[in-house]
Amino acid sequence: MQFVAINWHVYLLTKSALALGLVGLFRGVPIIVCSLAGGVVADAVDRKRLMIVTQTVMLASAALLTAGTMAGVESVWPIYILSAFASAASAFDVPARQALMPTLVPAQDFPNAVSLGIAVFNIATIGGPAIAGFLLAESGPAVIYAINAISFLAVIAALLLMRASGSPELQTERRNALSFAALKEGLRFVWRTPIIVQTMTLDFAATFFASATLLLPIFAQERLHVGARGYGFLAAAPAIGSVLTALVMARLGSFRRQGRLVVSAVAVFGVATALFGISTVYWFSLLMLAVTGAADTVSTVLRQTIRQLVTPNHLRGRMTSINMMFFMGGPQLGELEAGALAAIIGAPLSVVIGGIGSLTCAAIAAVKSKSLMEFEM
């Protein structure tokens, strides 16, 4: 809900595609700058306690957004700066969260767990943007920022209730891991594991080019003429496709030729993005966005499963933090690219070019990424 509100808020204040692109810059740079440190910390301290701190920082960011909006601040800079603080917190939160997951379920059930986790997340991602669209039309963004701030209390409460345990040996290993040498160890492991390098590179390139969601306010207002409510459903459409696909994947369990399936999913993602860019029909635009969500979920589940299962437990936080520079930095910097390009040639053509770029990345990966194309668990 807050991501939707921020994009709409910035667009209402500026009417500028470039200003929307800067939202991606202020979200992406802190992730790139802080992610390596986030992985080292996630492998060095209690991951549950680290997540409580990061969730508290994100709560404070949402609360300050609420206060500033209610005070009538009309500058976009507070939005940019508070978004940057929240992104910096996520650079520490995500490695801790993902590194914890493989210790909770048996390895053979991990793909199912990832699929169900994505389904649960995207159920909220379906309802959030749709509800945000109605709230934006009726009340404005301040209410959404306030709801988001309150929601972090539930997350923090859940973390406090979570039972955490660990052997003395593991605790010693974590304390010793908080060093520059630990960072180099993580970088060395990733660099020497071709399958991880190839999945990260493909992820970054594909999402950098095909970042259409930031421009949805422009499509809703100027191309499809559906207003704030229609914008909410456009923002929710990728999550609908994602949830349905994640549930199917969780039910099916394992897949053959996972590496080739990753590349194929990225290709479908690019095609659907390009078709969304040329669409002037609302229902077809919704359908194409849903397809992008479905394809992205197939790719995400398989990539995350591959990376987590080939990485030793004591390196998972650092591996995830390095990956964050790709899977979170790519979309955010891609939003800057999409916004800047849209300011020059228009939003539709910007999205079409991005989809073609993503498809091209998949084609290059199919030829060059031998370890990925041949991978099968």
RATA-V648121 format. One record per residue. N is the residue number from 1. PHI is phi in whole degrees, -180 to 180 (999 if undefined). PSI is psi in degrees with one decimal (* if undefined). D_FIRST is the distance of its C-alpha to the first C-alpha in whole Angstrom. Layout:
<<N	PHI	PSI	D_FIRST> <N	PHI	PSI	D_FIRST>>
//
This chain:
<<1	999	-40.4	0> <2	-70	-39.1	4> <3	-59	-43.9	6> <4	-62	-44.7	5> <5	-65	-41.2	6> <6	-63	-46.2	9> <7	-61	-44.2	10> <8	-66	-42.1	11> <9	-61	-48.0	12> <10	-63	-40.7	14> <11	-66	-40.4	16> <12	-65	-36.9	16> <13	-74	-30.2	18> <14	-120	-28.2	20> <15	54	33.6	20> <16	-125	127.6	21> <17	-67	-36.2	20> <18	-65	-39.4	22> <19	-62	-36.9	19> <20	-65	-39.6	16> <21	-63	-33.6	18> <22	-67	-24.2	19> <23	-59	-44.2	15> <24	-63	-37.1	16> <25	-64	-46.7	19> <26	-72	-21.0	18> <27	-83	-35.4	16> <28	-81	-41.0	19> <29	-61	-45.9	22> <30	-61	-33.2	21> <31	-65	-45.8	20> <32	-66	-40.9	24> <33	-71	-40.4	25> <34	-97	-13.5	24> <35	-65	-39.0	24> <36	-63	-43.7	28> <37	-64	-36.9	28> <38	-61	-39.4	25> <39	-68	-41.1	27> <40	-62	-44.5	30> <41	-65	-40.5	29> <42	-63	-29.5	27> <43	-89	-6.3	31> <44	-110	-22.5	32> <45	-123	174.8	31> <46	-65	119.2	30> <47	-67	-33.4	26> <48	-64	-46.4	25> <49	-65	-38.2	26> <50	-61	-41.8	24> <51	-66	-32.8	21> <52	-63	-41.7	21> <53	-64	-47.0	22> <54	-66	-39.2	19> <55	-65	-34.6	16> <56	-66	-40.6	18> <57	-63	-42.5	18> <58	-67	-34.8	14> <59	-60	-47.1	14> <60	-62	-38.5	16> <61	-62	-46.0	14> <62	-65	-38.6	11> <63	-65	-40.6	14> <64	-69	-35.3	16> <65	-61	-41.5	13> <66	-60	-49.6	13> <67	-63	-43.7	17> <68	-65	-41.3	17> <69	-68	-41.8	15> <70	-66	-27.6	17> <71	-78	-7.6	20> <72	86	21.4	20> <73	-65	127.1	20> <74	-107	3.6	20> <75	-87	145.2	21> <76	-82	-12.9	18> <77	-64	-39.9	20> <78	-60	-35.8	18> <79	-64	-45.7	15> <80	-60	-48.2	17> <81	-67	-44.1	18> <82	-69	-33.6	16> <83	-63	-37.8	14> <84	-65	-41.9	17> <85	-62	-43.1	18> <86	-64	-38.8	14> <87	-67	-38.6	16> <88	-62	-40.7	19> <89	-64	-39.2	18> <90	-66	-26.4	17> <91	-65	-22.9	20> <92	-96	-29.1	22> <93	-73	-46.7	19> <94	-64	-45.3	19> <95	-59	-40.6	23> <96	-64	-43.1	23> <97	-65	-49.5	21> <98	-72	-33.2	22> <99	-67	-25.9	26> <100	-75	-31.7	26> <101	-59	-47.8	25> <102	-65	-15.9	28> <103	-86	-3.9	30> <104	-99	-19.7	29> <105	-136	154.7	30> <106	-62	153.6	33> <107	-58	-38.3	33> <108	-69	-20.0	34> <109	-99	-0.9	31> <110	-63	-42.7	29> <111	-58	-38.9	27> <112	-65	-40.0	27> <113	-64	-41.7	25> <114	-62	-44.1	23> <115	-61	-45.1	22> <116	-67	-37.9	21> <117	-62	-42.8	19> <118	-66	-38.9	17> <119	-62	-46.6	17> <120	-62	-45.3	15> <121	-59	-43.2	13> <122	-80	-18.2	12> <123	-61	-42.0	12> <124	-67	-34.5	9> <125	-72	-22.9	8> <126	-75	-53.6	10> <127	-68	-37.9	8> <128	-58	-57.8	5> <129	-62	-37.9	5> <130	-63	-46.7	8> <131	-65	-39.5	8> <132	-60	-38.0	5> <133	-60	-44.2	9> <134	-68	-41.7	11> <135	-67	-37.3	10> <136	-63	-39.5	10> <137	-69	-33.6	13> <138	-96	-38.3	14> <139	-127	-19.3	13> <140	93	176.1	12> <141	-74	-23.1	9> <142	-59	-40.0	11> <143	-62	-39.4	10> <144	-68	-42.6	7> <145	-60	-39.5	8> <146	-67	-42.6	11> <147	-61	-41.5	9> <148	-64	-42.2	7> <149	-60	-44.8	11> <150	-65	-34.9	13> <151	-63	-27.3	11> <152	-67	-22.7	13> <153	-63	-37.3	16> <154	-67	-39.1	16> <155	-65	-45.7	16> <156	-64	-40.1	19> <157	-62	-42.3	21> <158	-63	-40.6	21> <159	-65	-39.7	22> <160	-65	-31.6	25> <161	-83	-15.1	26> <162	-68	133.4	26> <163	-83	124.4	29> <164	-119	141.3	30> <165	-145	163.6	34> <166	-176	145.6	36> <167	-75	157.1	39> <168	-58	-34.5	41> <169	-64	-40.5	42> <170	-67	-40.0	38> <171	-63	-39.9	37> <172	-64	-41.2	40> <173	-62	-39.8	39> <174	-67	-43.6	35> <175	-62	-42.4	37> <176	-69	-18.4	39> <177	-79	-12.4	37> <178	-82	81.7	35> <179	-162	166.5	37> <180	-67	-33.0	37> <181	-61	-35.2	40> <182	-65	-39.3	37> <183	-62	-44.9	34> <184	-63	-35.8	37> <185	-62	-43.7	38> <186	-65	-44.3	34> <187	-62	-40.7	35> <188	-64	-41.2	38> <189	-63	-46.3	37> <190	-63	-46.1	34> <191	-63	-32.2	37> <192	-91	6.1	39> <193	-117	95.0	37> <194	-57	-37.9	37> <195	-63	-34.6	35> <196	-73	-44.7	32> <197	-59	-43.0	33> <198	-69	-41.1	33> <199	-68	-38.9	29> <200	-66	-43.7	28> <201	-64	-43.6	29> <202	-63	-42.3	28> <203	-60	-48.4	25> <204	-63	-48.8	24> <205	-64	-44.2	26> <206	-65	-45.7	25> <207	-76	-26.1	21> <208	-64	-43.0	22> <209	-79	-37.8	24> <210	-106	58.0	21> <211	-104	86.6	18> <212	-93	-21.3	17> <213	-65	-31.6	13> <214	-63	-30.0	14> <215	-90	3.9	16> <216	-58	-36.5	14> <217	-57	-36.8	14> <218	-68	-43.8	18> <219	-63	-42.1	18> <220	-64	-41.3	16> <221	-84	-45.4	19> <222	-105	-22.5	22> <223	-109	-43.8	22> <224	-100	-17.2	21> <225	55	53.1	21> <226	-117	-3.2	18> <227	70	-165.5	16> <228	-66	-40.2	13> <229	-65	-44.9	13> <230	-64	-35.5	14> <231	-60	-40.6	12> <232	-59	-41.8	9> <233	-72	-34.6	12> <234	-61	-43.4	13> <235	-67	-28.4	10> <236	-84	-21.3	10> <237	-57	-44.6	14> <238	-60	-35.8	14> <239	-69	-33.7	13> <240	-62	-48.3	15> <241	-61	-36.4	18> <242	-66	-45.2	17> <243	-63	-47.9	17> <244	-60	-42.3	20> <245	-68	-41.8	22> <246	-63	-39.5	21> <247	-66	-40.1	23> <248	-64	-43.9	26> <249	-65	-38.5	26> <250	-65	-35.9	26> <251	-71	-40.5	29> <252	-74	-31.0	31> <253	83	-105.8	31> <254	-94	159.7	33> <255	-134	154.8	33> <256	-93	152.8	36> <257	51	57.3	36> <258	-61	-37.3	33> <259	-62	-45.6	33> <260	-66	-34.4	34> <261	-65	-36.4	31> <262	-60	-48.9	29> <263	-64	-41.1	30> <264	-63	-39.4	30> <265	-64	-40.1	27> <266	-64	-38.2	26> <267	-63	-44.7	28> <268	-62	-40.5	27> <269	-57	-44.7	23> <270	-66	-43.0	25> <271	-63	-46.5	27> <272	-64	-36.6	24> <273	-64	-44.9	22> <274	-63	-41.5	25> <275	-66	-35.9	26> <276	-62	-39.6	22> <277	-62	-31.7	23> <278	-94	-7.4	26> <279	-74	142.0	25> <280	-122	8.9	25> <281	-109	126.2	25> <282	-60	-48.8	21> <283	-65	-35.8	22> <284	-70	-35.9	23> <285	-63	-43.6	20> <286	-59	-43.0	18> <287	-63	-45.8	21> <288	-65	-37.5	21> <289	-65	-38.2	17> <290	-64	-37.3	18> <291	-66	-39.4	21> <292	-61	-40.0	19> <293	-64	-40.7	17> <294	-64	-46.9	20> <295	-65	-40.6	22> <296	-64	-35.7	20> <297	-67	-43.7	20> <298	-57	-47.8	24> <299	-64	-44.5	24> <300	-65	-47.4	22> <301	-59	-46.8	23> <302	-71	-40.3	27> <303	-65	-43.9	26> <304	-66	-39.5	25> <305	-63	-46.6	28> <306	-58	-50.1	30> <307	-66	-43.5	29> <308	-68	-36.6	29> <309	-80	-21.8	32> <310	-93	-0.2	34> <311	-108	129.3	33> <312	-61	151.4	35> <313	-56	-40.8	33> <314	-72	-7.7	34> <315	-112	-1.6	33> <316	-65	-38.9	30> <317	-61	-45.0	28> <318	-69	-40.7	29> <319	-60	-44.3	29> <320	-64	-39.1	25> <321	-67	-38.3	25> <322	-65	-41.4	27> <323	-64	-30.9	25> <324	-58	-34.4	22> <325	-61	-24.7	24> <326	-96	-53.4	24> <327	-80	-19.1	21> <328	-107	-35.8	18> <329	-67	-37.1	20> <330	-59	-54.9	21> <331	-62	-40.5	18> <332	-68	-45.1	17> <333	-69	-30.4	21> <334	-63	-33.6	21> <335	-65	-38.6	18> <336	-62	-44.8	20> <337	-62	-45.2	23> <338	-65	-41.9	21> <339	-66	-43.0	21> <340	-66	-42.3	24> <341	-67	-38.3	26> <342	-64	-33.7	24> <343	-66	-23.9	25> <344	-95	-46.8	29> <345	-117	-1.3	29> <346	100	150.6	26> <347	-63	-45.7	23> <348	-59	-47.9	24> <349	-68	-34.6	27> <350	-60	-44.1	25> <351	-68	-40.6	23> <352	-61	-45.8	26> <353	-62	-39.7	28> <354	-62	-42.4	25> <355	-62	-41.9	25> <356	-64	-38.4	29> <357	-62	-41.4	29> <358	-65	-42.1	27> <359	-62	-39.8	29> <360	-63	-40.0	32> <361	-61	-40.8	31> <362	-64	-40.6	31> <363	-64	-42.6	34> <364	-64	-41.6	35> <365	-63	-37.8	34> <366	-62	-29.1	36> <367	-92	-39.9	39> <368	-97	-28.6	39> <369	-92	78.8	37> <370	-66	-42.2	40> <371	-62	-39.4	38> <372	-70	-45.5	35> <373	-66	-28.3	37> <374	-96	-2.4	39> <375	-72	136.9	37> <376	-155	125.6	37> <377	-75	*	37>>
//
